[in-house]
Amino acid sequence: METMEYARTKVWVWFKGGLDGGEWRGGFVATTTDKGILCQHGDFKDCVMPEWRISKDEPGDFKKAPTIPDEATWIIT
Protein backbone atom coordinates (compact mmCIF):
# COMPACT_ATOMS: atom_id res chain seq x y z
CA MET A 1 0.00 0.00 0.00
CA GLU A 2 1.40 3.36 -1.03
CA THR A 3 1.62 6.01 1.69
CA MET A 4 0.04 9.37 0.91
CA GLU A 5 1.62 12.69 1.83
CA TYR A 6 -0.30 14.90 4.25
CA ALA A 7 0.48 18.58 4.79
CA ARG A 8 -2.09 20.13 7.13
CA THR A 9 -4.76 18.05 5.36
CA LYS A 10 -8.28 17.81 6.80
CA VAL A 11 -9.03 14.17 7.67
CA TRP A 12 -11.40 11.82 9.46
CA VAL A 13 -10.01 9.50 12.18
CA TRP A 14 -11.30 6.05 13.17
CA PHE A 15 -11.87 5.58 16.92
CA LYS A 16 -12.35 2.05 18.23
CA GLY A 17 -14.64 0.83 21.00
CA GLY A 18 -16.79 2.94 23.27
CA LEU A 19 -20.38 2.32 24.29
CA ASP A 20 -21.66 2.50 20.72
CA GLY A 21 -18.72 0.74 19.06
CA GLY A 22 -16.19 2.41 16.77
CA GLU A 23 -16.80 5.54 14.73
CA TRP A 24 -15.23 8.05 12.36
CA ARG A 25 -14.70 11.57 13.74
CA GLY A 26 -13.91 14.64 11.68
CA GLY A 27 -12.18 17.94 12.35
CA PHE A 28 -8.62 16.61 12.41
CA VAL A 29 -5.62 17.97 10.53
CA ALA A 30 -2.96 15.47 9.38
CA THR A 31 0.70 15.97 8.57
CA THR A 32 3.15 13.30 7.42
CA THR A 33 6.11 12.66 9.76
CA ASP A 34 8.98 10.18 9.75
CA LYS A 35 7.13 7.95 12.25
CA GLY A 36 3.59 8.10 10.84
CA ILE A 37 0.74 10.56 10.42
CA LEU A 38 0.49 13.33 13.02
CA CYS A 39 -3.18 14.08 13.67
CA GLN A 40 -4.21 17.24 15.48
CA HIS A 41 -7.56 18.45 16.80
CA GLY A 42 -8.36 21.17 19.33
CA ASP A 43 -10.26 18.72 21.58
CA PHE A 44 -7.66 15.91 21.59
CA LYS A 45 -3.98 15.44 22.38
CA ASP A 46 -1.76 15.42 19.26
CA CYS A 47 -1.16 11.84 18.19
CA VAL A 48 0.97 10.02 15.61
CA MET A 49 -0.98 7.13 14.13
CA PRO A 50 -0.82 4.70 11.22
CA GLU A 51 -2.38 5.72 7.93
CA TRP A 52 -5.05 2.99 7.98
CA ARG A 53 -6.85 4.93 10.79
CA ILE A 54 -7.42 8.08 8.72
CA SER A 55 -9.38 9.09 5.62
CA LYS A 56 -9.32 12.22 3.50
CA ASP A 57 -12.91 11.53 2.41
CA GLU A 58 -15.97 11.86 4.63
CA PRO A 59 -17.21 8.33 5.31
CA GLY A 60 -20.60 7.33 3.95
CA ASP A 61 -21.23 5.28 7.10
CA PHE A 62 -19.68 6.69 10.28
CA LYS A 63 -19.91 3.28 11.99
CA LYS A 64 -18.26 1.22 9.23
CA ALA A 65 -14.70 0.36 10.23
CA PRO A 66 -11.76 0.62 7.86
CA THR A 67 -9.83 -2.52 7.01
CA ILE A 68 -7.93 -3.10 10.24
CA PRO A 69 -4.64 -4.98 9.77
CA ASP A 70 -3.98 -8.11 11.86
CA GLU A 71 -2.15 -7.11 15.06
CA ALA A 72 -2.76 -3.46 14.16
CA THR A 73 -0.86 -0.62 15.80
CA TRP A 74 -3.33 2.06 16.90
CA ILE A 75 -0.95 4.74 18.18
CA ILE A 76 2.71 5.19 17.22
CA THR A 77 4.90 6.38 20.06
C-alpha positions as CSV (number, residue, x, y, z in Angstrom):
1,M,0.0,0.0,0.0
2,E,1.4,3.4,-1.0
3,T,1.6,6.0,1.7
4,M,0.0,9.4,0.9
5,E,1.6,12.7,1.8
6,Y,-0.3,14.9,4.2
7,A,0.5,18.6,4.8
8,R,-2.1,20.1,7.1
9,T,-4.8,18.1,5.4
10,K,-8.3,17.8,6.8
11,V,-9.0,14.2,7.7
12,W,-11.4,11.8,9.5
13,V,-10.0,9.5,12.2
14,W,-11.3,6.0,13.2
15,F,-11.9,5.6,16.9
16,K,-12.4,2.1,18.2
17,G,-14.6,0.8,21.0
18,G,-16.8,2.9,23.3
19,L,-20.4,2.3,24.3
20,D,-21.7,2.5,20.7
21,G,-18.7,0.7,19.1
22,G,-16.2,2.4,16.8
23,E,-16.8,5.5,14.7
24,W,-15.2,8.1,12.4
25,R,-14.7,11.6,13.7
26,G,-13.9,14.6,11.7
27,G,-12.2,17.9,12.3
28,F,-8.6,16.6,12.4
29,V,-5.6,18.0,10.5
30,A,-3.0,15.5,9.4
31,T,0.7,16.0,8.6
32,T,3.2,13.3,7.4
33,T,6.1,12.7,9.8
34,D,9.0,10.2,9.7
35,K,7.1,7.9,12.3
36,G,3.6,8.1,10.8
37,I,0.7,10.6,10.4
38,L,0.5,13.3,13.0
39,C,-3.2,14.1,13.7
40,Q,-4.2,17.2,15.5
41,H,-7.6,18.5,16.8
42,G,-8.4,21.2,19.3
43,D,-10.3,18.7,21.6
44,F,-7.7,15.9,21.6
45,K,-4.0,15.4,22.4
46,D,-1.8,15.4,19.3
47,C,-1.2,11.8,18.2
48,V,1.0,10.0,15.6
49,M,-1.0,7.1,14.1
50,P,-0.8,4.7,11.2
51,E,-2.4,5.7,7.9
52,W,-5.0,3.0,8.0
53,R,-6.8,4.9,10.8
54,I,-7.4,8.1,8.7
55,S,-9.4,9.1,5.6
56,K,-9.3,12.2,3.5
57,D,-12.9,11.5,2.4
58,E,-16.0,11.9,4.6
59,P,-17.2,8.3,5.3
60,G,-20.6,7.3,3.9
61,D,-21.2,5.3,7.1
62,F,-19.7,6.7,10.3
63,K,-19.9,3.3,12.0
64,K,-18.3,1.2,9.2
65,A,-14.7,0.4,10.2
66,P,-11.8,0.6,7.9
67,T,-9.8,-2.5,7.0
68,I,-7.9,-3.1,10.2
69,P,-4.6,-5.0,9.8
70,D,-4.0,-8.1,11.9
71,E,-2.1,-7.1,15.1
72,A,-2.8,-3.5,14.2
73,T,-0.9,-0.6,15.8
74,W,-3.3,2.1,16.9
75,I,-0.9,4.7,18.2
76,I,2.7,5.2,17.2
77,T,4.9,6.4,20.1
